[in-house]
């Protein structure tokens, strides 16, 4: 049903683009006229979610699919298919994906009054009954959810340890429950400060009024990802051994010959990888939730630069896929709004926090330059300084006077956070090169002789050693 609706929506989009109204809209320069032409083209060829829902209902009544699906489910499938094709129409996606043998991973209804519905202690749908797990009603989180009005029910399918598991999600009205301790107080306090964030591909800087932190972003997930990398290499060796005709003499894949043969050992490796991917995603969500709670404990008014995560993914694809900074920001936004605050994103083009200083000067830096150094005397780690400046952005403008006024009190906090991140007391080893070389507050001649950017590669360290030896000889 979904593939049929997807194909129908693609066909209608193609007719819209071939229509005379679409051609006129592309040539027109008047905004209202363009909108009128686009609307006429969509209306003429039925390119809308309601028109596709009508097609879905007709298919359900006239085909064998009606024996397995009801009206609410097919209307939801039609909406999902239309939104996928609409992204192509808006230029947000290049193409759509038809579902293969694995099919859909979820189905949902529109209301709890019909079709997939919750009744007292079980989910009921077309003769299927899914009872609640025994003892689950004693969980306070489930009690809070069942006490709210249930809007609709979603059925999901997951592969856990190589086996398919089905479950039901109840989408409820209201706010989630808040965890409390034995005294009845919230386990995660809510702060009242204004917090500035600077999120990078591998690091994150958090600066509040009384606390500042610089840390590696989702570092535990990155360390666990090494096991996945080893299995991926094993999977590639098995794929090449099972499909030797799909690769040329140099080992490159031959276009038009996909490797489809799988041995039992490769299938076992695939199952192991799927389980590791699932655990990695769950671990990442847990770490993001914990970090979001730390930020909310400082304050619910959060300010950060609006980044293009698609551009970051093109440049740092592997790191972004493992750390998922956009997912963290969405979790933080949800938690902040639930606590009565918000996450404000502002333009990087207008503010350019990584380039400006408190004195008003601009210093263009390379990505390898991790320390902000200015003639006015400000020396600070780049990410921490950007997060501090983000706190003082109002209406897409940096309030330089306000930032300069609070700098004497914030500098010790930022310097302490920089030193702790650089020294890494848990391991005793220096931090990554993205943290920059720490400079003491005394600004002694020895510290001033350090390079202004802090990429500690082997060549730079060797050159510094040679210079030190030559000076000692002299």
N, C-alpha and C positions, 0 to 999 in steps of 0.2 A: 504493500500500500504506500509506504513512504517513497520508495523508488519511483512508483508510478506518478505520484503527486509531484515529485522533484522533476521528473521529465516533463510533465504538463506545465509546470511553472517556467521551466527553461524555454519551452516552445512559445509560451505567451510573451516572455521577455524578448525573444528573437523577433516576434511579430511587432512588438512595440518599437523596437529599434529600426525596423524596416518601414514604419509608417511615415506618412507625410507630416504629421504633427511633430514627430520626433525630429525630423530634418529641420522644420521651421524653428523648433525650440533651440536647436544647436546653433542656428544662425542668428537668432534674436539676441539683442543686447539689453532689452528691457526685462527686468526681473519678473514683474507680474505677468508679462506676456509669455515668458518662458514657462512659468509655472502653469499657466492656462493650457499651453500646448502639451506639456508633459501629462497633465491631468486628463486631457482629452485622449491622448494616446493610450494611457493606462485603462481608462474607462471603455474605450472602443474594443480593446482586446481582452478585457477581464483580468488585468494584472493587479489583483488585490487579494488580501487574505480572505475576505468574505466570498469572493468568487471562487477561490480555490477550495474553501470549505464546502461550498455547494457541489463542486465536482466530487469531493470526497464522499459526501452523503449519497450522491447518485451512484458512485462506484460500489458503495457498501450495499445499497439496495438491489443492484442488478447483477452482482457477481457473488462468487462463493466466499468472498472475504467477509460478507455480512454475517456468516455463521460463526465467525471468530472475533469480530470487532464490533463495538457499539458506536453510537453517534458521537459521544464526547471524545472518545479516544481518536477517532479518525479526524475530527475537527482540530484536535491538538496536533496531530501529525501534519495536517495541512498547514497549520500556522508555522510549525517548525520548518517544513519544506519551503514555504514562502519566504521566511526570514533568511534562509540560506541563499536563495536566489537573489533576494533583495540586496545582500552584501555585494554580489557580483554586479548588480545594476548600479550601485553607488560607488563602485571601484574599490571597495574594502576587501575584496577577494577576487582571485583570478578565475576560479572555477568552483564547482560543487562536487561533493563526494557521494557517490551512490554506495549504499550499504551492501556488503558482501554476505558470505555465509554466516558470519558471526551475528549479523543483524543489529538491532538496536540494543542499547544498554539500559534503557528506561522507557516507561510508558506512564502517562498520568491522565487523570480526568480533569473536568472543569469545575465540578462542585462535588460535595459529599452527599448530595441528595440522590444521585443516580449513578449507574455504571460502577466504576471502582469506588467503593465506599467503606467507611469504617463503622462497625456496629458493635458497640459495647466492648468486646474483647477480641475482635478479629476483623480481618479485611475480607470482603465478599466481592466477587466479580465473576459473573457468568458461570456459576457453579463451582468456582474456585474459592477455597476458604483458607486463610492464613491466620491461625490463632496466635495470640501473643505468647511470648516465652514465659514459662511459669516463673513467678517471683519478680518479673519485671515491673509489676504494678507497685512494688514497694520502693522503687527508685524515686527519689524526690524530683529529679529532672523529668521523668516520665509522668509523674503525678501532675507537675506543673503544666506539661504539654497537654495532657488529657483534660485538664480543667479549662482550657481555652477552646474557642470555637474552631473546629477543623474545617478548613476551606476546601481542600481536595487531597487526594491520596496519590502517591507516586510509587510505582513498582520498579525496583532496580535489580540489576544482575551484576554480580561481581565474581571474578575468578580468584579464589583464595587457596593457596597451596595446590594449585593444579585442578581444583574442583570448582564447579559452578555453584554459587550460592545466590538465593533470591531473598529479598527483604522488601518491606514496605516502609515508606517515609510518609509521615503525617505532616502536612504543611498547615500550621496553625496560625491563628490570628493573635496578635499581641507581641510582647517582648519576651526574649529568652529568660530563663531563670538565672539568678545570680548565686554563685556558690558562697556559702557562709561557713564560718568556723563554729566551734562548740559554744562560743559566747554569743552567737547569732550575728556577728559582724561580718561584712563582706571580706572574702579572702583576698580580693584584689582591690586595694584602695584606689580612689579616684583623686588625682591631684588637681590643683587650680592654677598651675603655672602655664606660661606660653612656651611651647617646645619647638625648637628648630631642628629639622632633619636634613641630612645630606646623604642620599642613598647612591652608592656606586655599584659597579659590577661585582665587587668582592668585599667591600667594606661599607660600614654605616656609621655615621657620626650623629650623636644625639646630645643636644645642648638645651638645658633648662635654666631656671633662675638659680637653683641651688645644687645642680648636679650636671655633669657632662661625661659622656662615654664615647669611646672610639673602639670599635671591635670589628672582627671579621664577620662577614654576613653569612649565616647558616654554615659555619665552618664544620660542624659535625657531619652534616650531609655530604659535604665535599670529601671528607676523609672516608666515609663509608662507600662513596661512589667508586673507589678503586676496585672493589670486588666486582662491580658491574662492568668496569672496563676490561677486566681479565676475561669475564665470560663473553663479552662482545667479541674479543679477539678469537676466542675458542669457537664461537658461533660462525665467524667469518671463515675460519679454516675448514670447518665442517661443510659450510655452504659451497666453498670452492671445490672440495673433494667430491661432493655429491653431484655437482653440475660442472664438470670440466669443459663442456662444449660452450658454456656461456661466457668464457673468458679467453682472451687472446694469449699469445706467447709471453707478452709482458705483464700479464696479470690484470689487465684492464677489462672491465665489463663490456660485452658486445651489445650494442644497441639493438633492441628488438628481441633479445633472448633473455627473458627474466629467469632467474634460478628458482624453479618451482619444486624440484625433487628434494625430499627431506628424509633422512635416515631416522631410525628410532633414537639414536644418540642426539641428533640435532633437535628432535622434538622434545627430548628431555631437557636439553639446554634452553630451549625456548620457554619451557614452563618455569625453569629456575630464574630466568631473566624477568619474566612477568611478575613473579613473586617478589623479586628484589625491587622492581620498579614500584610495586604497590607499597612495599614497606618504606621505600625512600619517600614516596609522596606523603604517607602518613607521618613519617618522622619530620618532614619539612613543615607540614601543617602545624605540628605540635610546637616546633621551634618558633615559627612565625607567631603563633598565638601567645607563647611566653614572652617574646620580645614586644609584641603589641601591648601586653599587660604592663610591662616595665615602662613603656612610654606613657600609657594612660595613668600610671601611678604618679608620674611627674606632672602631667597636665593633659587636658582634653582639647585644648586649642593648639593644633599642630600645623606648622607651616613648612612647606618644602617646595623645591623647584619642580615644575612640570616637565618630566623627561619623556623622550620618545623611546619607549621600551622596545619598539620594533627596530629602531636604529641600533640600540644597544645589543639586540639579539643578532643583528647582522655582523657586528664587530666582535662581540664576546659571546658567540652562540652557545658554547658548551657551558661557560660559567653561568650565563643567564638561565639556561634550561635547568641547571641543578639548583641554583639559589632562588629563582623565581621572585625577584623584587616586586613585580607588579602584584603578585598574589599577596605578599606581605602588606602592601599599601591598601589593597582592598579589605583585608582583615582589619587593619588599623582604622580605616574609615568607618567600617561597620561598628566596631567597638566604641570609637569616639562619638559617633552619632547616638548610640544607645545610651552613653553616659551624659548626653546633653551638650557635647562639643561638636567639632568638625575638623576635617583635614583640608586646609587651604593650599591649593597648588597655584603657583604664579609663574609667569613667563621667564624663562632663562635668558631670552633675547633682551628683555628690558632691564633686567637686574644684573646679570653677569656677575654673580657673587664670587665666582672663583677668580675674577680678574680685578675687582675693585678693592680699595683699602679704606680705612676710616678717615684718612686725610683727603680723600676724594680722587687720588691718583688711580690710574688703571695700569695693571701689569699683566701683559699677555704671557701666559705660561703654557708650556708643553705639558702633556699628561704625565711625563716622567718627573716633572718638578713638583714635589710633594710638600714643599714648605713655602709658605707665603712670607716673603721678606720685603720690607719697604724702608725707604730712607727715613720715614718718620719714627722708626724704632719698633714697629710691630713685626714680630717674628713668631709665627704660629703654624701648626700643621694645617695643611690646606683644607681638608674636609671639615675639621673642627671649626675653623674660621668661617667657612661657608655656612655651616649650621648655625653659628652664632649670628651671622648677618641675616639669616633667614628669619630669625625671631623678630627682627626689626623691619620687616617688609610690610607696608600697608598700601593697599590699592595698587599693586604692581610696581611700587616705588620703594626703594631702600631709604629709610629714615636715618640718614648719616648722623645727624645731630644726636638723636636718641641712642644710636649704637655707640657713638664716641663717648657719651656721658656714662654709660654703664660698663664700658670696657675695663676700667681699673678693678672693678669687683669681679668681672667674669674671667679676666686673664689667668688668675691663679687656678680656677677650676679647669679651664681648658688645658693649662700646662700640666696639671696633675693627671688629667685623663690621657694626655699625650704620652707622658712618661710611663704610666701604667700599661698602656697599650704597646709601647715600644719594648719595654723590658719583659713583658709577659711573665709575671712572677710564678704562674702555675708551672711553666716548663723551664724557666730560667734562660730561655733563648731570645734573641732579638726578634722583634716582630717582622712582618713582611715588608718589602720595599715600599709598598703603597702607604705605609704609615709615616715614612720619612725618618731621617736621622734626628733624634731628639737633641735639642739644644737647651742647655741649662739657663736659668734666669740670670745668672751672674754675667753671662755673655763674655766669658774670658777669651783671651787671645787664642787659646787652643780650640775653643768651640767656634770662634769666628772663622778659623781657617778651614772649616768643613765646607764642602761644596754646597751650593744652594739647592740643588736637587739631589734626591736621596736614593737613586736606583743603585743598590749595592750589588752590582754584578761582579763577576770574577776579574774581568779586565780592569775595571776601575780600582778594585782593591789591590791588584798586582801593581798597577802604576803608582798608587799611593805608597805601597811598601818600598818600591824602588826609590822614590823621591826621599822617603824617610832615611833609607840607608845612605844615600848620597850625601844628605845633609849631615848625618852622623860622622861620615868620613871627613867632611870638611871641618 
